Amino acid sequence: MNPLDQLEPLIAPAAIGWWPPAPGWWLLTALLPLLLWGLLQLYKRLPRRAKVTDKAQQLDLLRQAALNELELLSKPYYGVPAGPWLQQLNALLKRLCRQQYPQSDSHLLSGRAWLAFLDNRCPAAGLTRWMILVEGAYRPHCTLDDKAIEGLNQAVATWIGKHV
């Protein structure tokens, strides 16, 4: 006689009940609420798409305000000293750079370094050829002709329009 014939038959899978679950299932049941809470906290911290459009709208408003301020500056036509106008242009550009690039310390730059900083941000404006922008405020009786005034004003407007 074969010794395997004396063994009991295997228990069918349908005969195993679903209750009580194994200890791993109890652990999963206990950790599931903690996992759901963590996912909810992560979802709350994700950036929203609406904030991106708000930032874009803020930049548009900033750009428009800067262009409006540029247009309100009185230009030094007819031999009026250009120093105050050039100082106002520099102040406007430095305020914009300080807001856009707070870690760059651009407000501390002067001379060619300041113009290079501006030109690196927006080469299309070509502000490096306008050395009078940084030197003119310190020259006594600095005057500009109409073509230079319009050219510098247009270069600054281009920088604001494409950069900000």
Phi and psi in radians as a Rosetta constraint file:
Dihedral C 1 N 2 CA 2 C 2 CIRCULARHARMONIC -1.498 0.35
Dihedral N 2 CA 2 C 2 N 3 CIRCULARHARMONIC 2.286 0.35
Dihedral C 2 N 3 CA 3 C 3 CIRCULARHARMONIC -1.162 0.35
Dihedral N 3 CA 3 C 3 N 4 CIRCULARHARMONIC -0.369 0.35
Dihedral C 3 N 4 CA 4 C 4 CIRCULARHARMONIC -1.283 0.35
Dihedral N 4 CA 4 C 4 N 5 CIRCULARHARMONIC -0.362 0.35
Dihedral C 4 N 5 CA 5 C 5 CIRCULARHARMONIC -1.243 0.35
Dihedral N 5 CA 5 C 5 N 6 CIRCULARHARMONIC -0.362 0.35
Dihedral C 5 N 6 CA 6 C 6 CIRCULARHARMONIC -1.424 0.35
Dihedral N 6 CA 6 C 6 N 7 CIRCULARHARMONIC -0.182 0.35
Dihedral C 6 N 7 CA 7 C 7 CIRCULARHARMONIC -1.281 0.35
Dihedral N 7 CA 7 C 7 N 8 CIRCULARHARMONIC 2.605 0.35
Dihedral C 7 N 8 CA 8 C 8 CIRCULARHARMONIC -1.261 0.35
Dihedral N 8 CA 8 C 8 N 9 CIRCULARHARMONIC 2.637 0.35
Dihedral C 8 N 9 CA 9 C 9 CIRCULARHARMONIC -1.227 0.35
Dihedral N 9 CA 9 C 9 N 10 CIRCULARHARMONIC 2.714 0.35
Dihedral C 9 N 10 CA 10 C 10 CIRCULARHARMONIC -1.173 0.35
Dihedral N 10 CA 10 C 10 N 11 CIRCULARHARMONIC 2.624 0.35
Dihedral C 10 N 11 CA 11 C 11 CIRCULARHARMONIC -1.377 0.35
Dihedral N 11 CA 11 C 11 N 12 CIRCULARHARMONIC 2.330 0.35
Dihedral C 11 N 12 CA 12 C 12 CIRCULARHARMONIC -1.266 0.35
Dihedral N 12 CA 12 C 12 N 13 CIRCULARHARMONIC 2.548 0.35
Dihedral C 12 N 13 CA 13 C 13 CIRCULARHARMONIC -1.036 0.35
Dihedral N 13 CA 13 C 13 N 14 CIRCULARHARMONIC -0.507 0.35
Dihedral C 13 N 14 CA 14 C 14 CIRCULARHARMONIC -1.217 0.35
Dihedral N 14 CA 14 C 14 N 15 CIRCULARHARMONIC -0.303 0.35
Dihedral C 14 N 15 CA 15 C 15 CIRCULARHARMONIC -1.418 0.35
Dihedral N 15 CA 15 C 15 N 16 CIRCULARHARMONIC -0.252 0.35
Dihedral C 15 N 16 CA 16 C 16 CIRCULARHARMONIC -1.456 0.35
Dihedral N 16 CA 16 C 16 N 17 CIRCULARHARMONIC 2.243 0.35
Dihedral C 16 N 17 CA 17 C 17 CIRCULARHARMONIC -1.391 0.35
Dihedral N 17 CA 17 C 17 N 18 CIRCULARHARMONIC 2.835 0.35
Dihedral C 17 N 18 CA 18 C 18 CIRCULARHARMONIC -1.555 0.35
Dihedral N 18 CA 18 C 18 N 19 CIRCULARHARMONIC -0.210 0.35
Dihedral C 18 N 19 CA 19 C 19 CIRCULARHARMONIC -2.081 0.35
Dihedral N 19 CA 19 C 19 N 20 CIRCULARHARMONIC 2.415 0.35
Dihedral C 19 N 20 CA 20 C 20 CIRCULARHARMONIC -1.445 0.35
Dihedral N 20 CA 20 C 20 N 21 CIRCULARHARMONIC 2.559 0.35
Dihedral C 20 N 21 CA 21 C 21 CIRCULARHARMONIC -1.243 0.35
Dihedral N 21 CA 21 C 21 N 22 CIRCULARHARMONIC 2.890 0.35
Dihedral C 21 N 22 CA 22 C 22 CIRCULARHARMONIC -1.189 0.35
Dihedral N 22 CA 22 C 22 N 23 CIRCULARHARMONIC 2.809 0.35
Dihedral C 22 N 23 CA 23 C 23 CIRCULARHARMONIC -1.035 0.35
Dihedral N 23 CA 23 C 23 N 24 CIRCULARHARMONIC -0.529 0.35
Dihedral C 23 N 24 CA 24 C 24 CIRCULARHARMONIC -1.115 0.35
Dihedral N 24 CA 24 C 24 N 25 CIRCULARHARMONIC -0.586 0.35
Dihedral C 24 N 25 CA 25 C 25 CIRCULARHARMONIC -1.232 0.35
Dihedral N 25 CA 25 C 25 N 26 CIRCULARHARMONIC -0.597 0.35
Dihedral C 25 N 26 CA 26 C 26 CIRCULARHARMONIC -1.118 0.35
Dihedral N 26 CA 26 C 26 N 27 CIRCULARHARMONIC -0.718 0.35
Dihedral C 26 N 27 CA 27 C 27 CIRCULARHARMONIC -1.128 0.35
Dihedral N 27 CA 27 C 27 N 28 CIRCULARHARMONIC -0.732 0.35
Dihedral C 27 N 28 CA 28 C 28 CIRCULARHARMONIC -1.109 0.35
Dihedral N 28 CA 28 C 28 N 29 CIRCULARHARMONIC -0.693 0.35
Dihedral C 28 N 29 CA 29 C 29 CIRCULARHARMONIC -1.122 0.35
Dihedral N 29 CA 29 C 29 N 30 CIRCULARHARMONIC -0.616 0.35
Dihedral C 29 N 30 CA 30 C 30 CIRCULARHARMONIC -1.307 0.35
Dihedral N 30 CA 30 C 30 N 31 CIRCULARHARMONIC -0.590 0.35
Dihedral C 30 N 31 CA 31 C 31 CIRCULARHARMONIC -1.500 0.35
Dihedral N 31 CA 31 C 31 N 32 CIRCULARHARMONIC -0.300 0.35
Dihedral C 31 N 32 CA 32 C 32 CIRCULARHARMONIC -1.051 0.35
Dihedral N 32 CA 32 C 32 N 33 CIRCULARHARMONIC -0.811 0.35
Dihedral C 32 N 33 CA 33 C 33 CIRCULARHARMONIC -1.093 0.35
Dihedral N 33 CA 33 C 33 N 34 CIRCULARHARMONIC -0.641 0.35
Dihedral C 33 N 34 CA 34 C 34 CIRCULARHARMONIC -1.131 0.35
Dihedral N 34 CA 34 C 34 N 35 CIRCULARHARMONIC -0.704 0.35
Dihedral C 34 N 35 CA 35 C 35 CIRCULARHARMONIC -1.127 0.35
Dihedral N 35 CA 35 C 35 N 36 CIRCULARHARMONIC -0.750 0.35
Dihedral C 35 N 36 CA 36 C 36 CIRCULARHARMONIC -1.118 0.35
Dihedral N 36 CA 36 C 36 N 37 CIRCULARHARMONIC -0.697 0.35
Dihedral C 36 N 37 CA 37 C 37 CIRCULARHARMONIC -1.109 0.35
Dihedral N 37 CA 37 C 37 N 38 CIRCULARHARMONIC -0.739 0.35
Dihedral C 37 N 38 CA 38 C 38 CIRCULARHARMONIC -1.110 0.35
Dihedral N 38 CA 38 C 38 N 39 CIRCULARHARMONIC -0.732 0.35
Dihedral C 38 N 39 CA 39 C 39 CIRCULARHARMONIC -1.130 0.35
Dihedral N 39 CA 39 C 39 N 40 CIRCULARHARMONIC -0.656 0.35
Dihedral C 39 N 40 CA 40 C 40 CIRCULARHARMONIC -1.129 0.35
Dihedral N 40 CA 40 C 40 N 41 CIRCULARHARMONIC -0.731 0.35
Dihedral C 40 N 41 CA 41 C 41 CIRCULARHARMONIC -1.139 0.35
Dihedral N 41 CA 41 C 41 N 42 CIRCULARHARMONIC -0.681 0.35
Dihedral C 41 N 42 CA 42 C 42 CIRCULARHARMONIC -1.131 0.35
Dihedral N 42 CA 42 C 42 N 43 CIRCULARHARMONIC -0.715 0.35
Dihedral C 42 N 43 CA 43 C 43 CIRCULARHARMONIC -1.108 0.35
Dihedral N 43 CA 43 C 43 N 44 CIRCULARHARMONIC -0.659 0.35
Dihedral C 43 N 44 CA 44 C 44 CIRCULARHARMONIC -1.165 0.35
Dihedral N 44 CA 44 C 44 N 45 CIRCULARHARMONIC -0.527 0.35
Dihedral C 44 N 45 CA 45 C 45 CIRCULARHARMONIC -1.536 0.35
Dihedral N 45 CA 45 C 45 N 46 CIRCULARHARMONIC -0.164 0.35
Dihedral C 45 N 46 CA 46 C 46 CIRCULARHARMONIC -1.171 0.35
Dihedral N 46 CA 46 C 46 N 47 CIRCULARHARMONIC 2.480 0.35
Dihedral C 46 N 47 CA 47 C 47 CIRCULARHARMONIC -1.171 0.35
Dihedral N 47 CA 47 C 47 N 48 CIRCULARHARMONIC 2.536 0.35
Dihedral C 47 N 48 CA 48 C 48 CIRCULARHARMONIC -1.654 0.35
Dihedral N 48 CA 48 C 48 N 49 CIRCULARHARMONIC 2.605 0.35
Dihedral C 48 N 49 CA 49 C 49 CIRCULARHARMONIC -1.196 0.35
Dihedral N 49 CA 49 C 49 N 50 CIRCULARHARMONIC -0.525 0.35
Dihedral C 49 N 50 CA 50 C 50 CIRCULARHARMONIC -1.133 0.35
Dihedral N 50 CA 50 C 50 N 51 CIRCULARHARMONIC -0.555 0.35
Dihedral C 50 N 51 CA 51 C 51 CIRCULARHARMONIC -1.155 0.35
Dihedral N 51 CA 51 C 51 N 52 CIRCULARHARMONIC -0.581 0.35
Dihedral C 51 N 52 CA 52 C 52 CIRCULARHARMONIC -1.151 0.35
Dihedral N 52 CA 52 C 52 N 53 CIRCULARHARMONIC -0.751 0.35
Dihedral C 52 N 53 CA 53 C 53 CIRCULARHARMONIC -1.190 0.35
Dihedral N 53 CA 53 C 53 N 54 CIRCULARHARMONIC -0.588 0.35
Dihedral C 53 N 54 CA 54 C 54 CIRCULARHARMONIC -1.096 0.35
Dihedral N 54 CA 54 C 54 N 55 CIRCULARHARMONIC -0.704 0.35
Dihedral C 54 N 55 CA 55 C 55 CIRCULARHARMONIC -1.147 0.35
Dihedral N 55 CA 55 C 55 N 56 CIRCULARHARMONIC -0.699 0.35
Dihedral C 55 N 56 CA 56 C 56 CIRCULARHARMONIC -1.121 0.35
Dihedral N 56 CA 56 C 56 N 57 CIRCULARHARMONIC -0.687 0.35
Dihedral C 56 N 57 CA 57 C 57 CIRCULARHARMONIC -1.162 0.35
Dihedral N 57 CA 57 C 57 N 58 CIRCULARHARMONIC -0.665 0.35
Dihedral C 57 N 58 CA 58 C 58 CIRCULARHARMONIC -1.114 0.35
Dihedral N 58 CA 58 C 58 N 59 CIRCULARHARMONIC -0.706 0.35
Dihedral C 58 N 59 CA 59 C 59 CIRCULARHARMONIC -1.132 0.35
Dihedral N 59 CA 59 C 59 N 60 CIRCULARHARMONIC -0.681 0.35
Dihedral C 59 N 60 CA 60 C 60 CIRCULARHARMONIC -1.107 0.35
Dihedral N 60 CA 60 C 60 N 61 CIRCULARHARMONIC -0.733 0.35
Dihedral C 60 N 61 CA 61 C 61 CIRCULARHARMONIC -1.140 0.35
Dihedral N 61 CA 61 C 61 N 62 CIRCULARHARMONIC -0.716 0.35
Dihedral C 61 N 62 CA 62 C 62 CIRCULARHARMONIC -1.106 0.35
Dihedral N 62 CA 62 C 62 N 63 CIRCULARHARMONIC -0.768 0.35
Dihedral C 62 N 63 CA 63 C 63 CIRCULARHARMONIC -1.071 0.35
Dihedral N 63 CA 63 C 63 N 64 CIRCULARHARMONIC -0.797 0.35
Dihedral C 63 N 64 CA 64 C 64 CIRCULARHARMONIC -1.151 0.35
Dihedral N 64 CA 64 C 64 N 65 CIRCULARHARMONIC -0.693 0.35
Dihedral C 64 N 65 CA 65 C 65 CIRCULARHARMONIC -1.131 0.35
Dihedral N 65 CA 65 C 65 N 66 CIRCULARHARMONIC -0.700 0.35
Dihedral C 65 N 66 CA 66 C 66 CIRCULARHARMONIC -1.169 0.35
Dihedral N 66 CA 66 C 66 N 67 CIRCULARHARMONIC -0.719 0.35
Dihedral C 66 N 67 CA 67 C 67 CIRCULARHARMONIC -1.151 0.35
Dihedral N 67 CA 67 C 67 N 68 CIRCULARHARMONIC -0.659 0.35
Dihedral C 67 N 68 CA 68 C 68 CIRCULARHARMONIC -1.127 0.35
Dihedral N 68 CA 68 C 68 N 69 CIRCULARHARMONIC -0.732 0.35
Dihedral C 68 N 69 CA 69 C 69 CIRCULARHARMONIC -1.119 0.35
Dihedral N 69 CA 69 C 69 N 70 CIRCULARHARMONIC -0.657 0.35
Dihedral C 69 N 70 CA 70 C 70 CIRCULARHARMONIC -1.091 0.35
Dihedral N 70 CA 70 C 70 N 71 CIRCULARHARMONIC -0.711 0.35
Dihedral C 70 N 71 CA 71 C 71 CIRCULARHARMONIC -1.230 0.35
Dihedral N 71 CA 71 C 71 N 72 CIRCULARHARMONIC -0.493 0.35
Dihedral C 71 N 72 CA 72 C 72 CIRCULARHARMONIC -1.366 0.35
Dihedral N 72 CA 72 C 72 N 73 CIRCULARHARMONIC -0.290 0.35
Dihedral C 72 N 73 CA 73 C 73 CIRCULARHARMONIC -1.161 0.35
Dihedral N 73 CA 73 C 73 N 74 CIRCULARHARMONIC 2.339 0.35
Dihedral C 73 N 74 CA 74 C 74 CIRCULARHARMONIC -1.379 0.35
Dihedral N 74 CA 74 C 74 N 75 CIRCULARHARMONIC 2.146 0.35
Dihedral C 74 N 75 CA 75 C 75 CIRCULARHARMONIC -1.439 0.35
Dihedral N 75 CA 75 C 75 N 76 CIRCULARHARMONIC 2.537 0.35
Dihedral C 75 N 76 CA 76 C 76 CIRCULARHARMONIC -1.492 0.35
Dihedral N 76 CA 76 C 76 N 77 CIRCULARHARMONIC 1.175 0.35
Dihedral C 76 N 77 CA 77 C 77 CIRCULARHARMONIC -1.378 0.35
Dihedral N 77 CA 77 C 77 N 78 CIRCULARHARMONIC 2.852 0.35
Dihedral C 77 N 78 CA 78 C 78 CIRCULARHARMONIC 1.081 0.35
Dihedral N 78 CA 78 C 78 N 79 CIRCULARHARMONIC 0.683 0.35
Dihedral C 78 N 79 CA 79 C 79 CIRCULARHARMONIC 1.366 0.35
Dihedral N 79 CA 79 C 79 N 80 CIRCULARHARMONIC 0.206 0.35
Dihedral C 79 N 80 CA 80 C 80 CIRCULARHARMONIC -1.243 0.35
Dihedral N 80 CA 80 C 80 N 81 CIRCULARHARMONIC 2.455 0.35
Dihedral C 80 N 81 CA 81 C 81 CIRCULARHARMONIC -0.990 0.35
Dihedral N 81 CA 81 C 81 N 82 CIRCULARHARMONIC 2.327 0.35
Dihedral C 81 N 82 CA 82 C 82 CIRCULARHARMONIC -1.575 0.35
Dihedral N 82 CA 82 C 82 N 83 CIRCULARHARMONIC -0.117 0.35
Dihedral C 82 N 83 CA 83 C 83 CIRCULARHARMONIC -0.950 0.35
Dihedral N 83 CA 83 C 83 N 84 CIRCULARHARMONIC -0.878 0.35
Dihedral C 83 N 84 CA 84 C 84 CIRCULARHARMONIC -1.087 0.35
Dihedral N 84 CA 84 C 84 N 85 CIRCULARHARMONIC -0.680 0.35
Dihedral C 84 N 85 CA 85 C 85 CIRCULARHARMONIC -1.124 0.35
Dihedral N 85 CA 85 C 85 N 86 CIRCULARHARMONIC -0.729 0.35
Dihedral C 85 N 86 CA 86 C 86 CIRCULARHARMONIC -1.154 0.35
Dihedral N 86 CA 86 C 86 N 87 CIRCULARHARMONIC -0.641 0.35
Dihedral C 86 N 87 CA 87 C 87 CIRCULARHARMONIC -1.134 0.35
Dihedral N 87 CA 87 C 87 N 88 CIRCULARHARMONIC -0.690 0.35
Dihedral C 87 N 88 CA 88 C 88 CIRCULARHARMONIC -1.160 0.35
Dihedral N 88 CA 88 C 88 N 89 CIRCULARHARMONIC -0.676 0.35
Dihedral C 88 N 89 CA 89 C 89 CIRCULARHARMONIC -1.073 0.35
Dihedral N 89 CA 89 C 89 N 90 CIRCULARHARMONIC -0.818 0.35
Dihedral C 89 N 90 CA 90 C 90 CIRCULARHARMONIC -1.065 0.35
Dihedral N 90 CA 90 C 90 N 91 CIRCULARHARMONIC -0.738 0.35
Dihedral C 90 N 91 CA 91 C 91 CIRCULARHARMONIC -1.101 0.35
Dihedral N 91 CA 91 C 91 N 92 CIRCULARHARMONIC -0.726 0.35
Dihedral C 91 N 92 CA 92 C 92 CIRCULARHARMONIC -1.096 0.35
Dihedral N 92 CA 92 C 92 N 93 CIRCULARHARMONIC -0.819 0.35
Dihedral C 92 N 93 CA 93 C 93 CIRCULARHARMONIC -1.129 0.35
Dihedral N 93 CA 93 C 93 N 94 CIRCULARHARMONIC -0.681 0.35
Dihedral C 93 N 94 CA 94 C 94 CIRCULARHARMONIC -1.191 0.35
Dihedral N 94 CA 94 C 94 N 95 CIRCULARHARMONIC -0.654 0.35
Dihedral C 94 N 95 CA 95 C 95 CIRCULARHARMONIC -1.111 0.35
Dihedral N 95 CA 95 C 95 N 96 CIRCULARHARMONIC -0.729 0.35
Dihedral C 95 N 96 CA 96 C 96 CIRCULARHARMONIC -1.136 0.35
Dihedral N 96 CA 96 C 96 N 97 CIRCULARHARMONIC -0.747 0.35
Dihedral C 96 N 97 CA 97 C 97 CIRCULARHARMONIC -1.162 0.35
Dihedral N 97 CA 97 C 97 N 98 CIRCULARHARMONIC -0.658 0.35
Dihedral C 97 N 98 CA 98 C 98 CIRCULARHARMONIC -1.137 0.35
Dihedral N 98 CA 98 C 98 N 99 CIRCULARHARMONIC -0.614 0.35
Dihedral C 98 N 99 CA 99 C 99 CIRCULARHARMONIC -1.329 0.35
Dihedral N 99 CA 99 C 99 N 100 CIRCULARHARMONIC -0.682 0.35
Dihedral C 99 N 100 CA 100 C 100 CIRCULARHARMONIC -1.367 0.35
Dihedral N 100 CA 100 C 100 N 101 CIRCULARHARMONIC -0.627 0.35
Dihedral C 100 N 101 CA 101 C 101 CIRCULARHARMONIC -2.220 0.35
Dihedral N 101 CA 101 C 101 N 102 CIRCULARHARMONIC 1.246 0.35
Dihedral C 101 N 102 CA 102 C 102 CIRCULARHARMONIC -1.148 0.35
Dihedral N 102 CA 102 C 102 N 103 CIRCULARHARMONIC -0.474 0.35
Dihedral C 102 N 103 CA 103 C 103 CIRCULARHARMONIC -1.533 0.35
Dihedral N 103 CA 103 C 103 N 104 CIRCULARHARMONIC -0.138 0.35
Dihedral C 103 N 104 CA 104 C 104 CIRCULARHARMONIC -1.464 0.35
Dihedral N 104 CA 104 C 104 N 105 CIRCULARHARMONIC -0.213 0.35
Dihedral C 104 N 105 CA 105 C 105 CIRCULARHARMONIC 0.942 0.35
Dihedral N 105 CA 105 C 105 N 106 CIRCULARHARMONIC 0.685 0.35
Dihedral C 105 N 106 CA 106 C 106 CIRCULARHARMONIC -1.179 0.35
Dihedral N 106 CA 106 C 106 N 107 CIRCULARHARMONIC -0.412 0.35
Dihedral C 106 N 107 CA 107 C 107 CIRCULARHARMONIC -1.206 0.35
Dihedral N 107 CA 107 C 107 N 108 CIRCULARHARMONIC -0.225 0.35
Dihedral C 107 N 108 CA 108 C 108 CIRCULARHARMONIC -1.572 0.35
Dihedral N 108 CA 108 C 108 N 109 CIRCULARHARMONIC -0.192 0.35
Dihedral C 108 N 109 CA 109 C 109 CIRCULARHARMONIC -1.345 0.35
Dihedral N 109 CA 109 C 109 N 110 CIRCULARHARMONIC 2.691 0.35
Dihedral C 109 N 110 CA 110 C 110 CIRCULARHARMONIC -2.646 0.35
Dihedral N 110 CA 110 C 110 N 111 CIRCULARHARMONIC 2.895 0.35
Dihedral C 110 N 111 CA 111 C 111 CIRCULARHARMONIC 1.122 0.35
Dihedral N 111 CA 111 C 111 N 112 CIRCULARHARMONIC -2.461 0.35
Dihedral C 111 N 112 CA 112 C 112 CIRCULARHARMONIC -1.121 0.35
Dihedral N 112 CA 112 C 112 N 113 CIRCULARHARMONIC -0.570 0.35
Dihedral C 112 N 113 CA 113 C 113 CIRCULARHARMONIC -1.117 0.35
Dihedral N 113 CA 113 C 113 N 114 CIRCULARHARMONIC -0.660 0.35
Dihedral C 113 N 114 CA 114 C 114 CIRCULARHARMONIC -1.171 0.35
Dihedral N 114 CA 114 C 114 N 115 CIRCULARHARMONIC -0.794 0.35
Dihedral C 114 N 115 CA 115 C 115 CIRCULARHARMONIC -1.140 0.35
Dihedral N 115 CA 115 C 115 N 116 CIRCULARHARMONIC -0.655 0.35
Dihedral C 115 N 116 CA 116 C 116 CIRCULARHARMONIC -1.143 0.35
Dihedral N 116 CA 116 C 116 N 117 CIRCULARHARMONIC -0.684 0.35
Dihedral C 116 N 117 CA 117 C 117 CIRCULARHARMONIC -1.057 0.35
Dihedral N 117 CA 117 C 117 N 118 CIRCULARHARMONIC -0.805 0.35
Dihedral C 117 N 118 CA 118 C 118 CIRCULARHARMONIC -1.115 0.35
Dihedral N 118 CA 118 C 118 N 119 CIRCULARHARMONIC -0.736 0.35
Dihedral C 118 N 119 CA 119 C 119 CIRCULARHARMONIC -1.217 0.35
Dihedral N 119 CA 119 C 119 N 120 CIRCULARHARMONIC -0.556 0.35
Dihedral C 119 N 120 CA 120 C 120 CIRCULARHARMONIC -1.166 0.35
Dihedral N 120 CA 120 C 120 N 121 CIRCULARHARMONIC -0.533 0.35
Dihedral C 120 N 121 CA 121 C 121 CIRCULARHARMONIC -1.381 0.35
Dihedral N 121 CA 121 C 121 N 122 CIRCULARHARMONIC -0.570 0.35
Dihedral C 121 N 122 CA 122 C 122 CIRCULARHARMONIC -2.619 0.35
Dihedral N 122 CA 122 C 122 N 123 CIRCULARHARMONIC 1.518 0.35
Dihedral C 122 N 123 CA 123 C 123 CIRCULARHARMONIC -1.113 0.35
Dihedral N 123 CA 123 C 123 N 124 CIRCULARHARMONIC -0.411 0.35
Dihedral C 123 N 124 CA 124 C 124 CIRCULARHARMONIC -1.127 0.35
Dihedral N 124 CA 124 C 124 N 125 CIRCULARHARMONIC -0.468 0.35
Dihedral C 124 N 125 CA 125 C 125 CIRCULARHARMONIC -1.287 0.35
Dihedral N 125 CA 125 C 125 N 126 CIRCULARHARMONIC -0.539 0.35
Dihedral C 125 N 126 CA 126 C 126 CIRCULARHARMONIC 1.114 0.35
Dihedral N 126 CA 126 C 126 N 127 CIRCULARHARMONIC 0.777 0.35
Dihedral C 126 N 127 CA 127 C 127 CIRCULARHARMONIC -1.305 0.35
Dihedral N 127 CA 127 C 127 N 128 CIRCULARHARMONIC -0.236 0.35
Dihedral C 127 N 128 CA 128 C 128 CIRCULARHARMONIC -1.178 0.35
Dihedral N 128 CA 128 C 128 N 129 CIRCULARHARMONIC -0.387 0.35
Dihedral C 128 N 129 CA 129 C 129 CIRCULARHARMONIC -1.442 0.35
Dihedral N 129 CA 129 C 129 N 130 CIRCULARHARMONIC -0.061 0.35
Dihedral C 129 N 130 CA 130 C 130 CIRCULARHARMONIC -1.840 0.35
Dihedral N 130 CA 130 C 130 N 131 CIRCULARHARMONIC 1.110 0.35
Dihedral C 130 N 131 CA 131 C 131 CIRCULARHARMONIC -1.092 0.35
Dihedral N 131 CA 131 C 131 N 132 CIRCULARHARMONIC -0.399 0.35
Dihedral C 131 N 132 CA 132 C 132 CIRCULARHARMONIC -1.094 0.35
Dihedral N 132 CA 132 C 132 N 133 CIRCULARHARMONIC -0.412 0.35
Dihedral C 132 N 133 CA 133 C 133 CIRCULARHARMONIC -1.045 0.35
Dihedral N 133 CA 133 C 133 N 134 CIRCULARHARMONIC -0.660 0.35
Dihedral C 133 N 134 CA 134 C 134 CIRCULARHARMONIC -1.727 0.35
Dihedral N 134 CA 134 C 134 N 135 CIRCULARHARMONIC -0.429 0.35
Dihedral C 134 N 135 CA 135 C 135 CIRCULARHARMONIC -1.654 0.35
Dihedral N 135 CA 135 C 135 N 136 CIRCULARHARMONIC -0.497 0.35
Dihedral C 135 N 136 CA 136 C 136 CIRCULARHARMONIC -1.109 0.35
Dihedral N 136 CA 136 C 136 N 137 CIRCULARHARMONIC -0.514 0.35
Dihedral C 136 N 137 CA 137 C 137 CIRCULARHARMONIC -1.199 0.35
Dihedral N 137 CA 137 C 137 N 138 CIRCULARHARMONIC -0.348 0.35
Dihedral C 137 N 138 CA 138 C 138 CIRCULARHARMONIC -1.805 0.35
Dihedral N 138 CA 138 C 138 N 139 CIRCULARHARMONIC -0.081 0.35
Dihedral C 138 N 139 CA 139 C 139 CIRCULARHARMONIC -1.536 0.35
Dihedral N 139 CA 139 C 139 N 140 CIRCULARHARMONIC 2.352 0.35
Dihedral C 139 N 140 CA 140 C 140 CIRCULARHARMONIC -1.286 0.35
Dihedral N 140 CA 140 C 140 N 141 CIRCULARHARMONIC 2.397 0.35
Dihedral C 140 N 141 CA 141 C 141 CIRCULARHARMONIC 1.027 0.35
Dihedral N 141 CA 141 C 141 N 142 CIRCULARHARMONIC 0.752 0.35
Dihedral C 141 N 142 CA 142 C 142 CIRCULARHARMONIC -1.351 0.35
Dihedral N 142 CA 142 C 142 N 143 CIRCULARHARMONIC 2.089 0.35
Dihedral C 142 N 143 CA 143 C 143 CIRCULARHARMONIC -2.169 0.35
Dihedral N 143 CA 143 C 143 N 144 CIRCULARHARMONIC 2.679 0.35
Dihedral C 143 N 144 CA 144 C 144 CIRCULARHARMONIC -2.223 0.35
Dihedral N 144 CA 144 C 144 N 145 CIRCULARHARMONIC 2.601 0.35
Dihedral C 144 N 145 CA 145 C 145 CIRCULARHARMONIC -1.426 0.35
Dihedral N 145 CA 145 C 145 N 146 CIRCULARHARMONIC 2.936 0.35
Dihedral C 145 N 146 CA 146 C 146 CIRCULARHARMONIC -1.063 0.35
Dihedral N 146 CA 146 C 146 N 147 CIRCULARHARMONIC -0.657 0.35
Dihedral C 146 N 147 CA 147 C 147 CIRCULARHARMONIC -1.143 0.35
Dihedral N 147 CA 147 C 147 N 148 CIRCULARHARMONIC -0.720 0.35
Dihedral C 147 N 148 CA 148 C 148 CIRCULARHARMONIC -1.177 0.35
Dihedral N 148 CA 148 C 148 N 149 CIRCULARHARMONIC -0.674 0.35
Dihedral C 148 N 149 CA 149 C 149 CIRCULARHARMONIC -1.106 0.35
Dihedral N 149 CA 149 C 149 N 150 CIRCULARHARMONIC -0.828 0.35
Dihedral C 149 N 150 CA 150 C 150 CIRCULARHARMONIC -1.152 0.35
Dihedral N 150 CA 150 C 150 N 151 CIRCULARHARMONIC -0.688 0.35
Dihedral C 150 N 151 CA 151 C 151 CIRCULARHARMONIC -1.122 0.35
Dihedral N 151 CA 151 C 151 N 152 CIRCULARHARMONIC -0.786 0.35
Dihedral C 151 N 152 CA 152 C 152 CIRCULARHARMONIC -1.179 0.35
Dihedral N 152 CA 152 C 152 N 153 CIRCULARHARMONIC -0.704 0.35
Dihedral C 152 N 153 CA 153 C 153 CIRCULARHARMONIC -1.080 0.35
Dihedral N 153 CA 153 C 153 N 154 CIRCULARHARMONIC -0.730 0.35
Dihedral C 153 N 154 CA 154 C 154 CIRCULARHARMONIC -1.178 0.35
Dihedral N 154 CA 154 C 154 N 155 CIRCULARHARMONIC -0.669 0.35
Dihedral C 154 N 155 CA 155 C 155 CIRCULARHARMONIC -1.125 0.35
Dihedral N 155 CA 155 C 155 N 156 CIRCULARHARMONIC -0.728 0.35
Dihedral C 155 N 156 CA 156 C 156 CIRCULARHARMONIC -1.175 0.35
Dihedral N 156 CA 156 C 156 N 157 CIRCULARHARMONIC -0.706 0.35
Dihedral C 156 N 157 CA 157 C 157 CIRCULARHARMONIC -1.103 0.35
Dihedral N 157 CA 157 C 157 N 158 CIRCULARHARMONIC -0.699 0.35
Dihedral C 157 N 158 CA 158 C 158 CIRCULARHARMONIC -1.103 0.35
Dihedral N 158 CA 158 C 158 N 159 CIRCULARHARMONIC -0.754 0.35
Dihedral C 158 N 159 CA 159 C 159 CIRCULARHARMONIC -1.073 0.35
Dihedral N 159 CA 159 C 159 N 160 CIRCULARHARMONIC -0.792 0.35
Dihedral C 159 N 160 CA 160 C 160 CIRCULARHARMONIC -1.143 0.35
Dihedral N 160 CA 160 C 160 N 161 CIRCULARHARMONIC -0.765 0.35
Dihedral C 160 N 161 CA 161 C 161 CIRCULARHARMONIC -1.148 0.35
Dihedral N 161 CA 161 C 161 N 162 CIRCULARHARMONIC -0.641 0.35
Dihedral C 161 N 162 CA 162 C 162 CIRCULARHARMONIC -1.644 0.35
Dihedral N 162 CA 162 C 162 N 163 CIRCULARHARMONIC -0.386 0.35
Dihedral C 162 N 163 CA 163 C 163 CIRCULARHARMONIC -1.620 0.35
Dihedral N 163 CA 163 C 163 N 164 CIRCULARHARMONIC -0.877 0.35
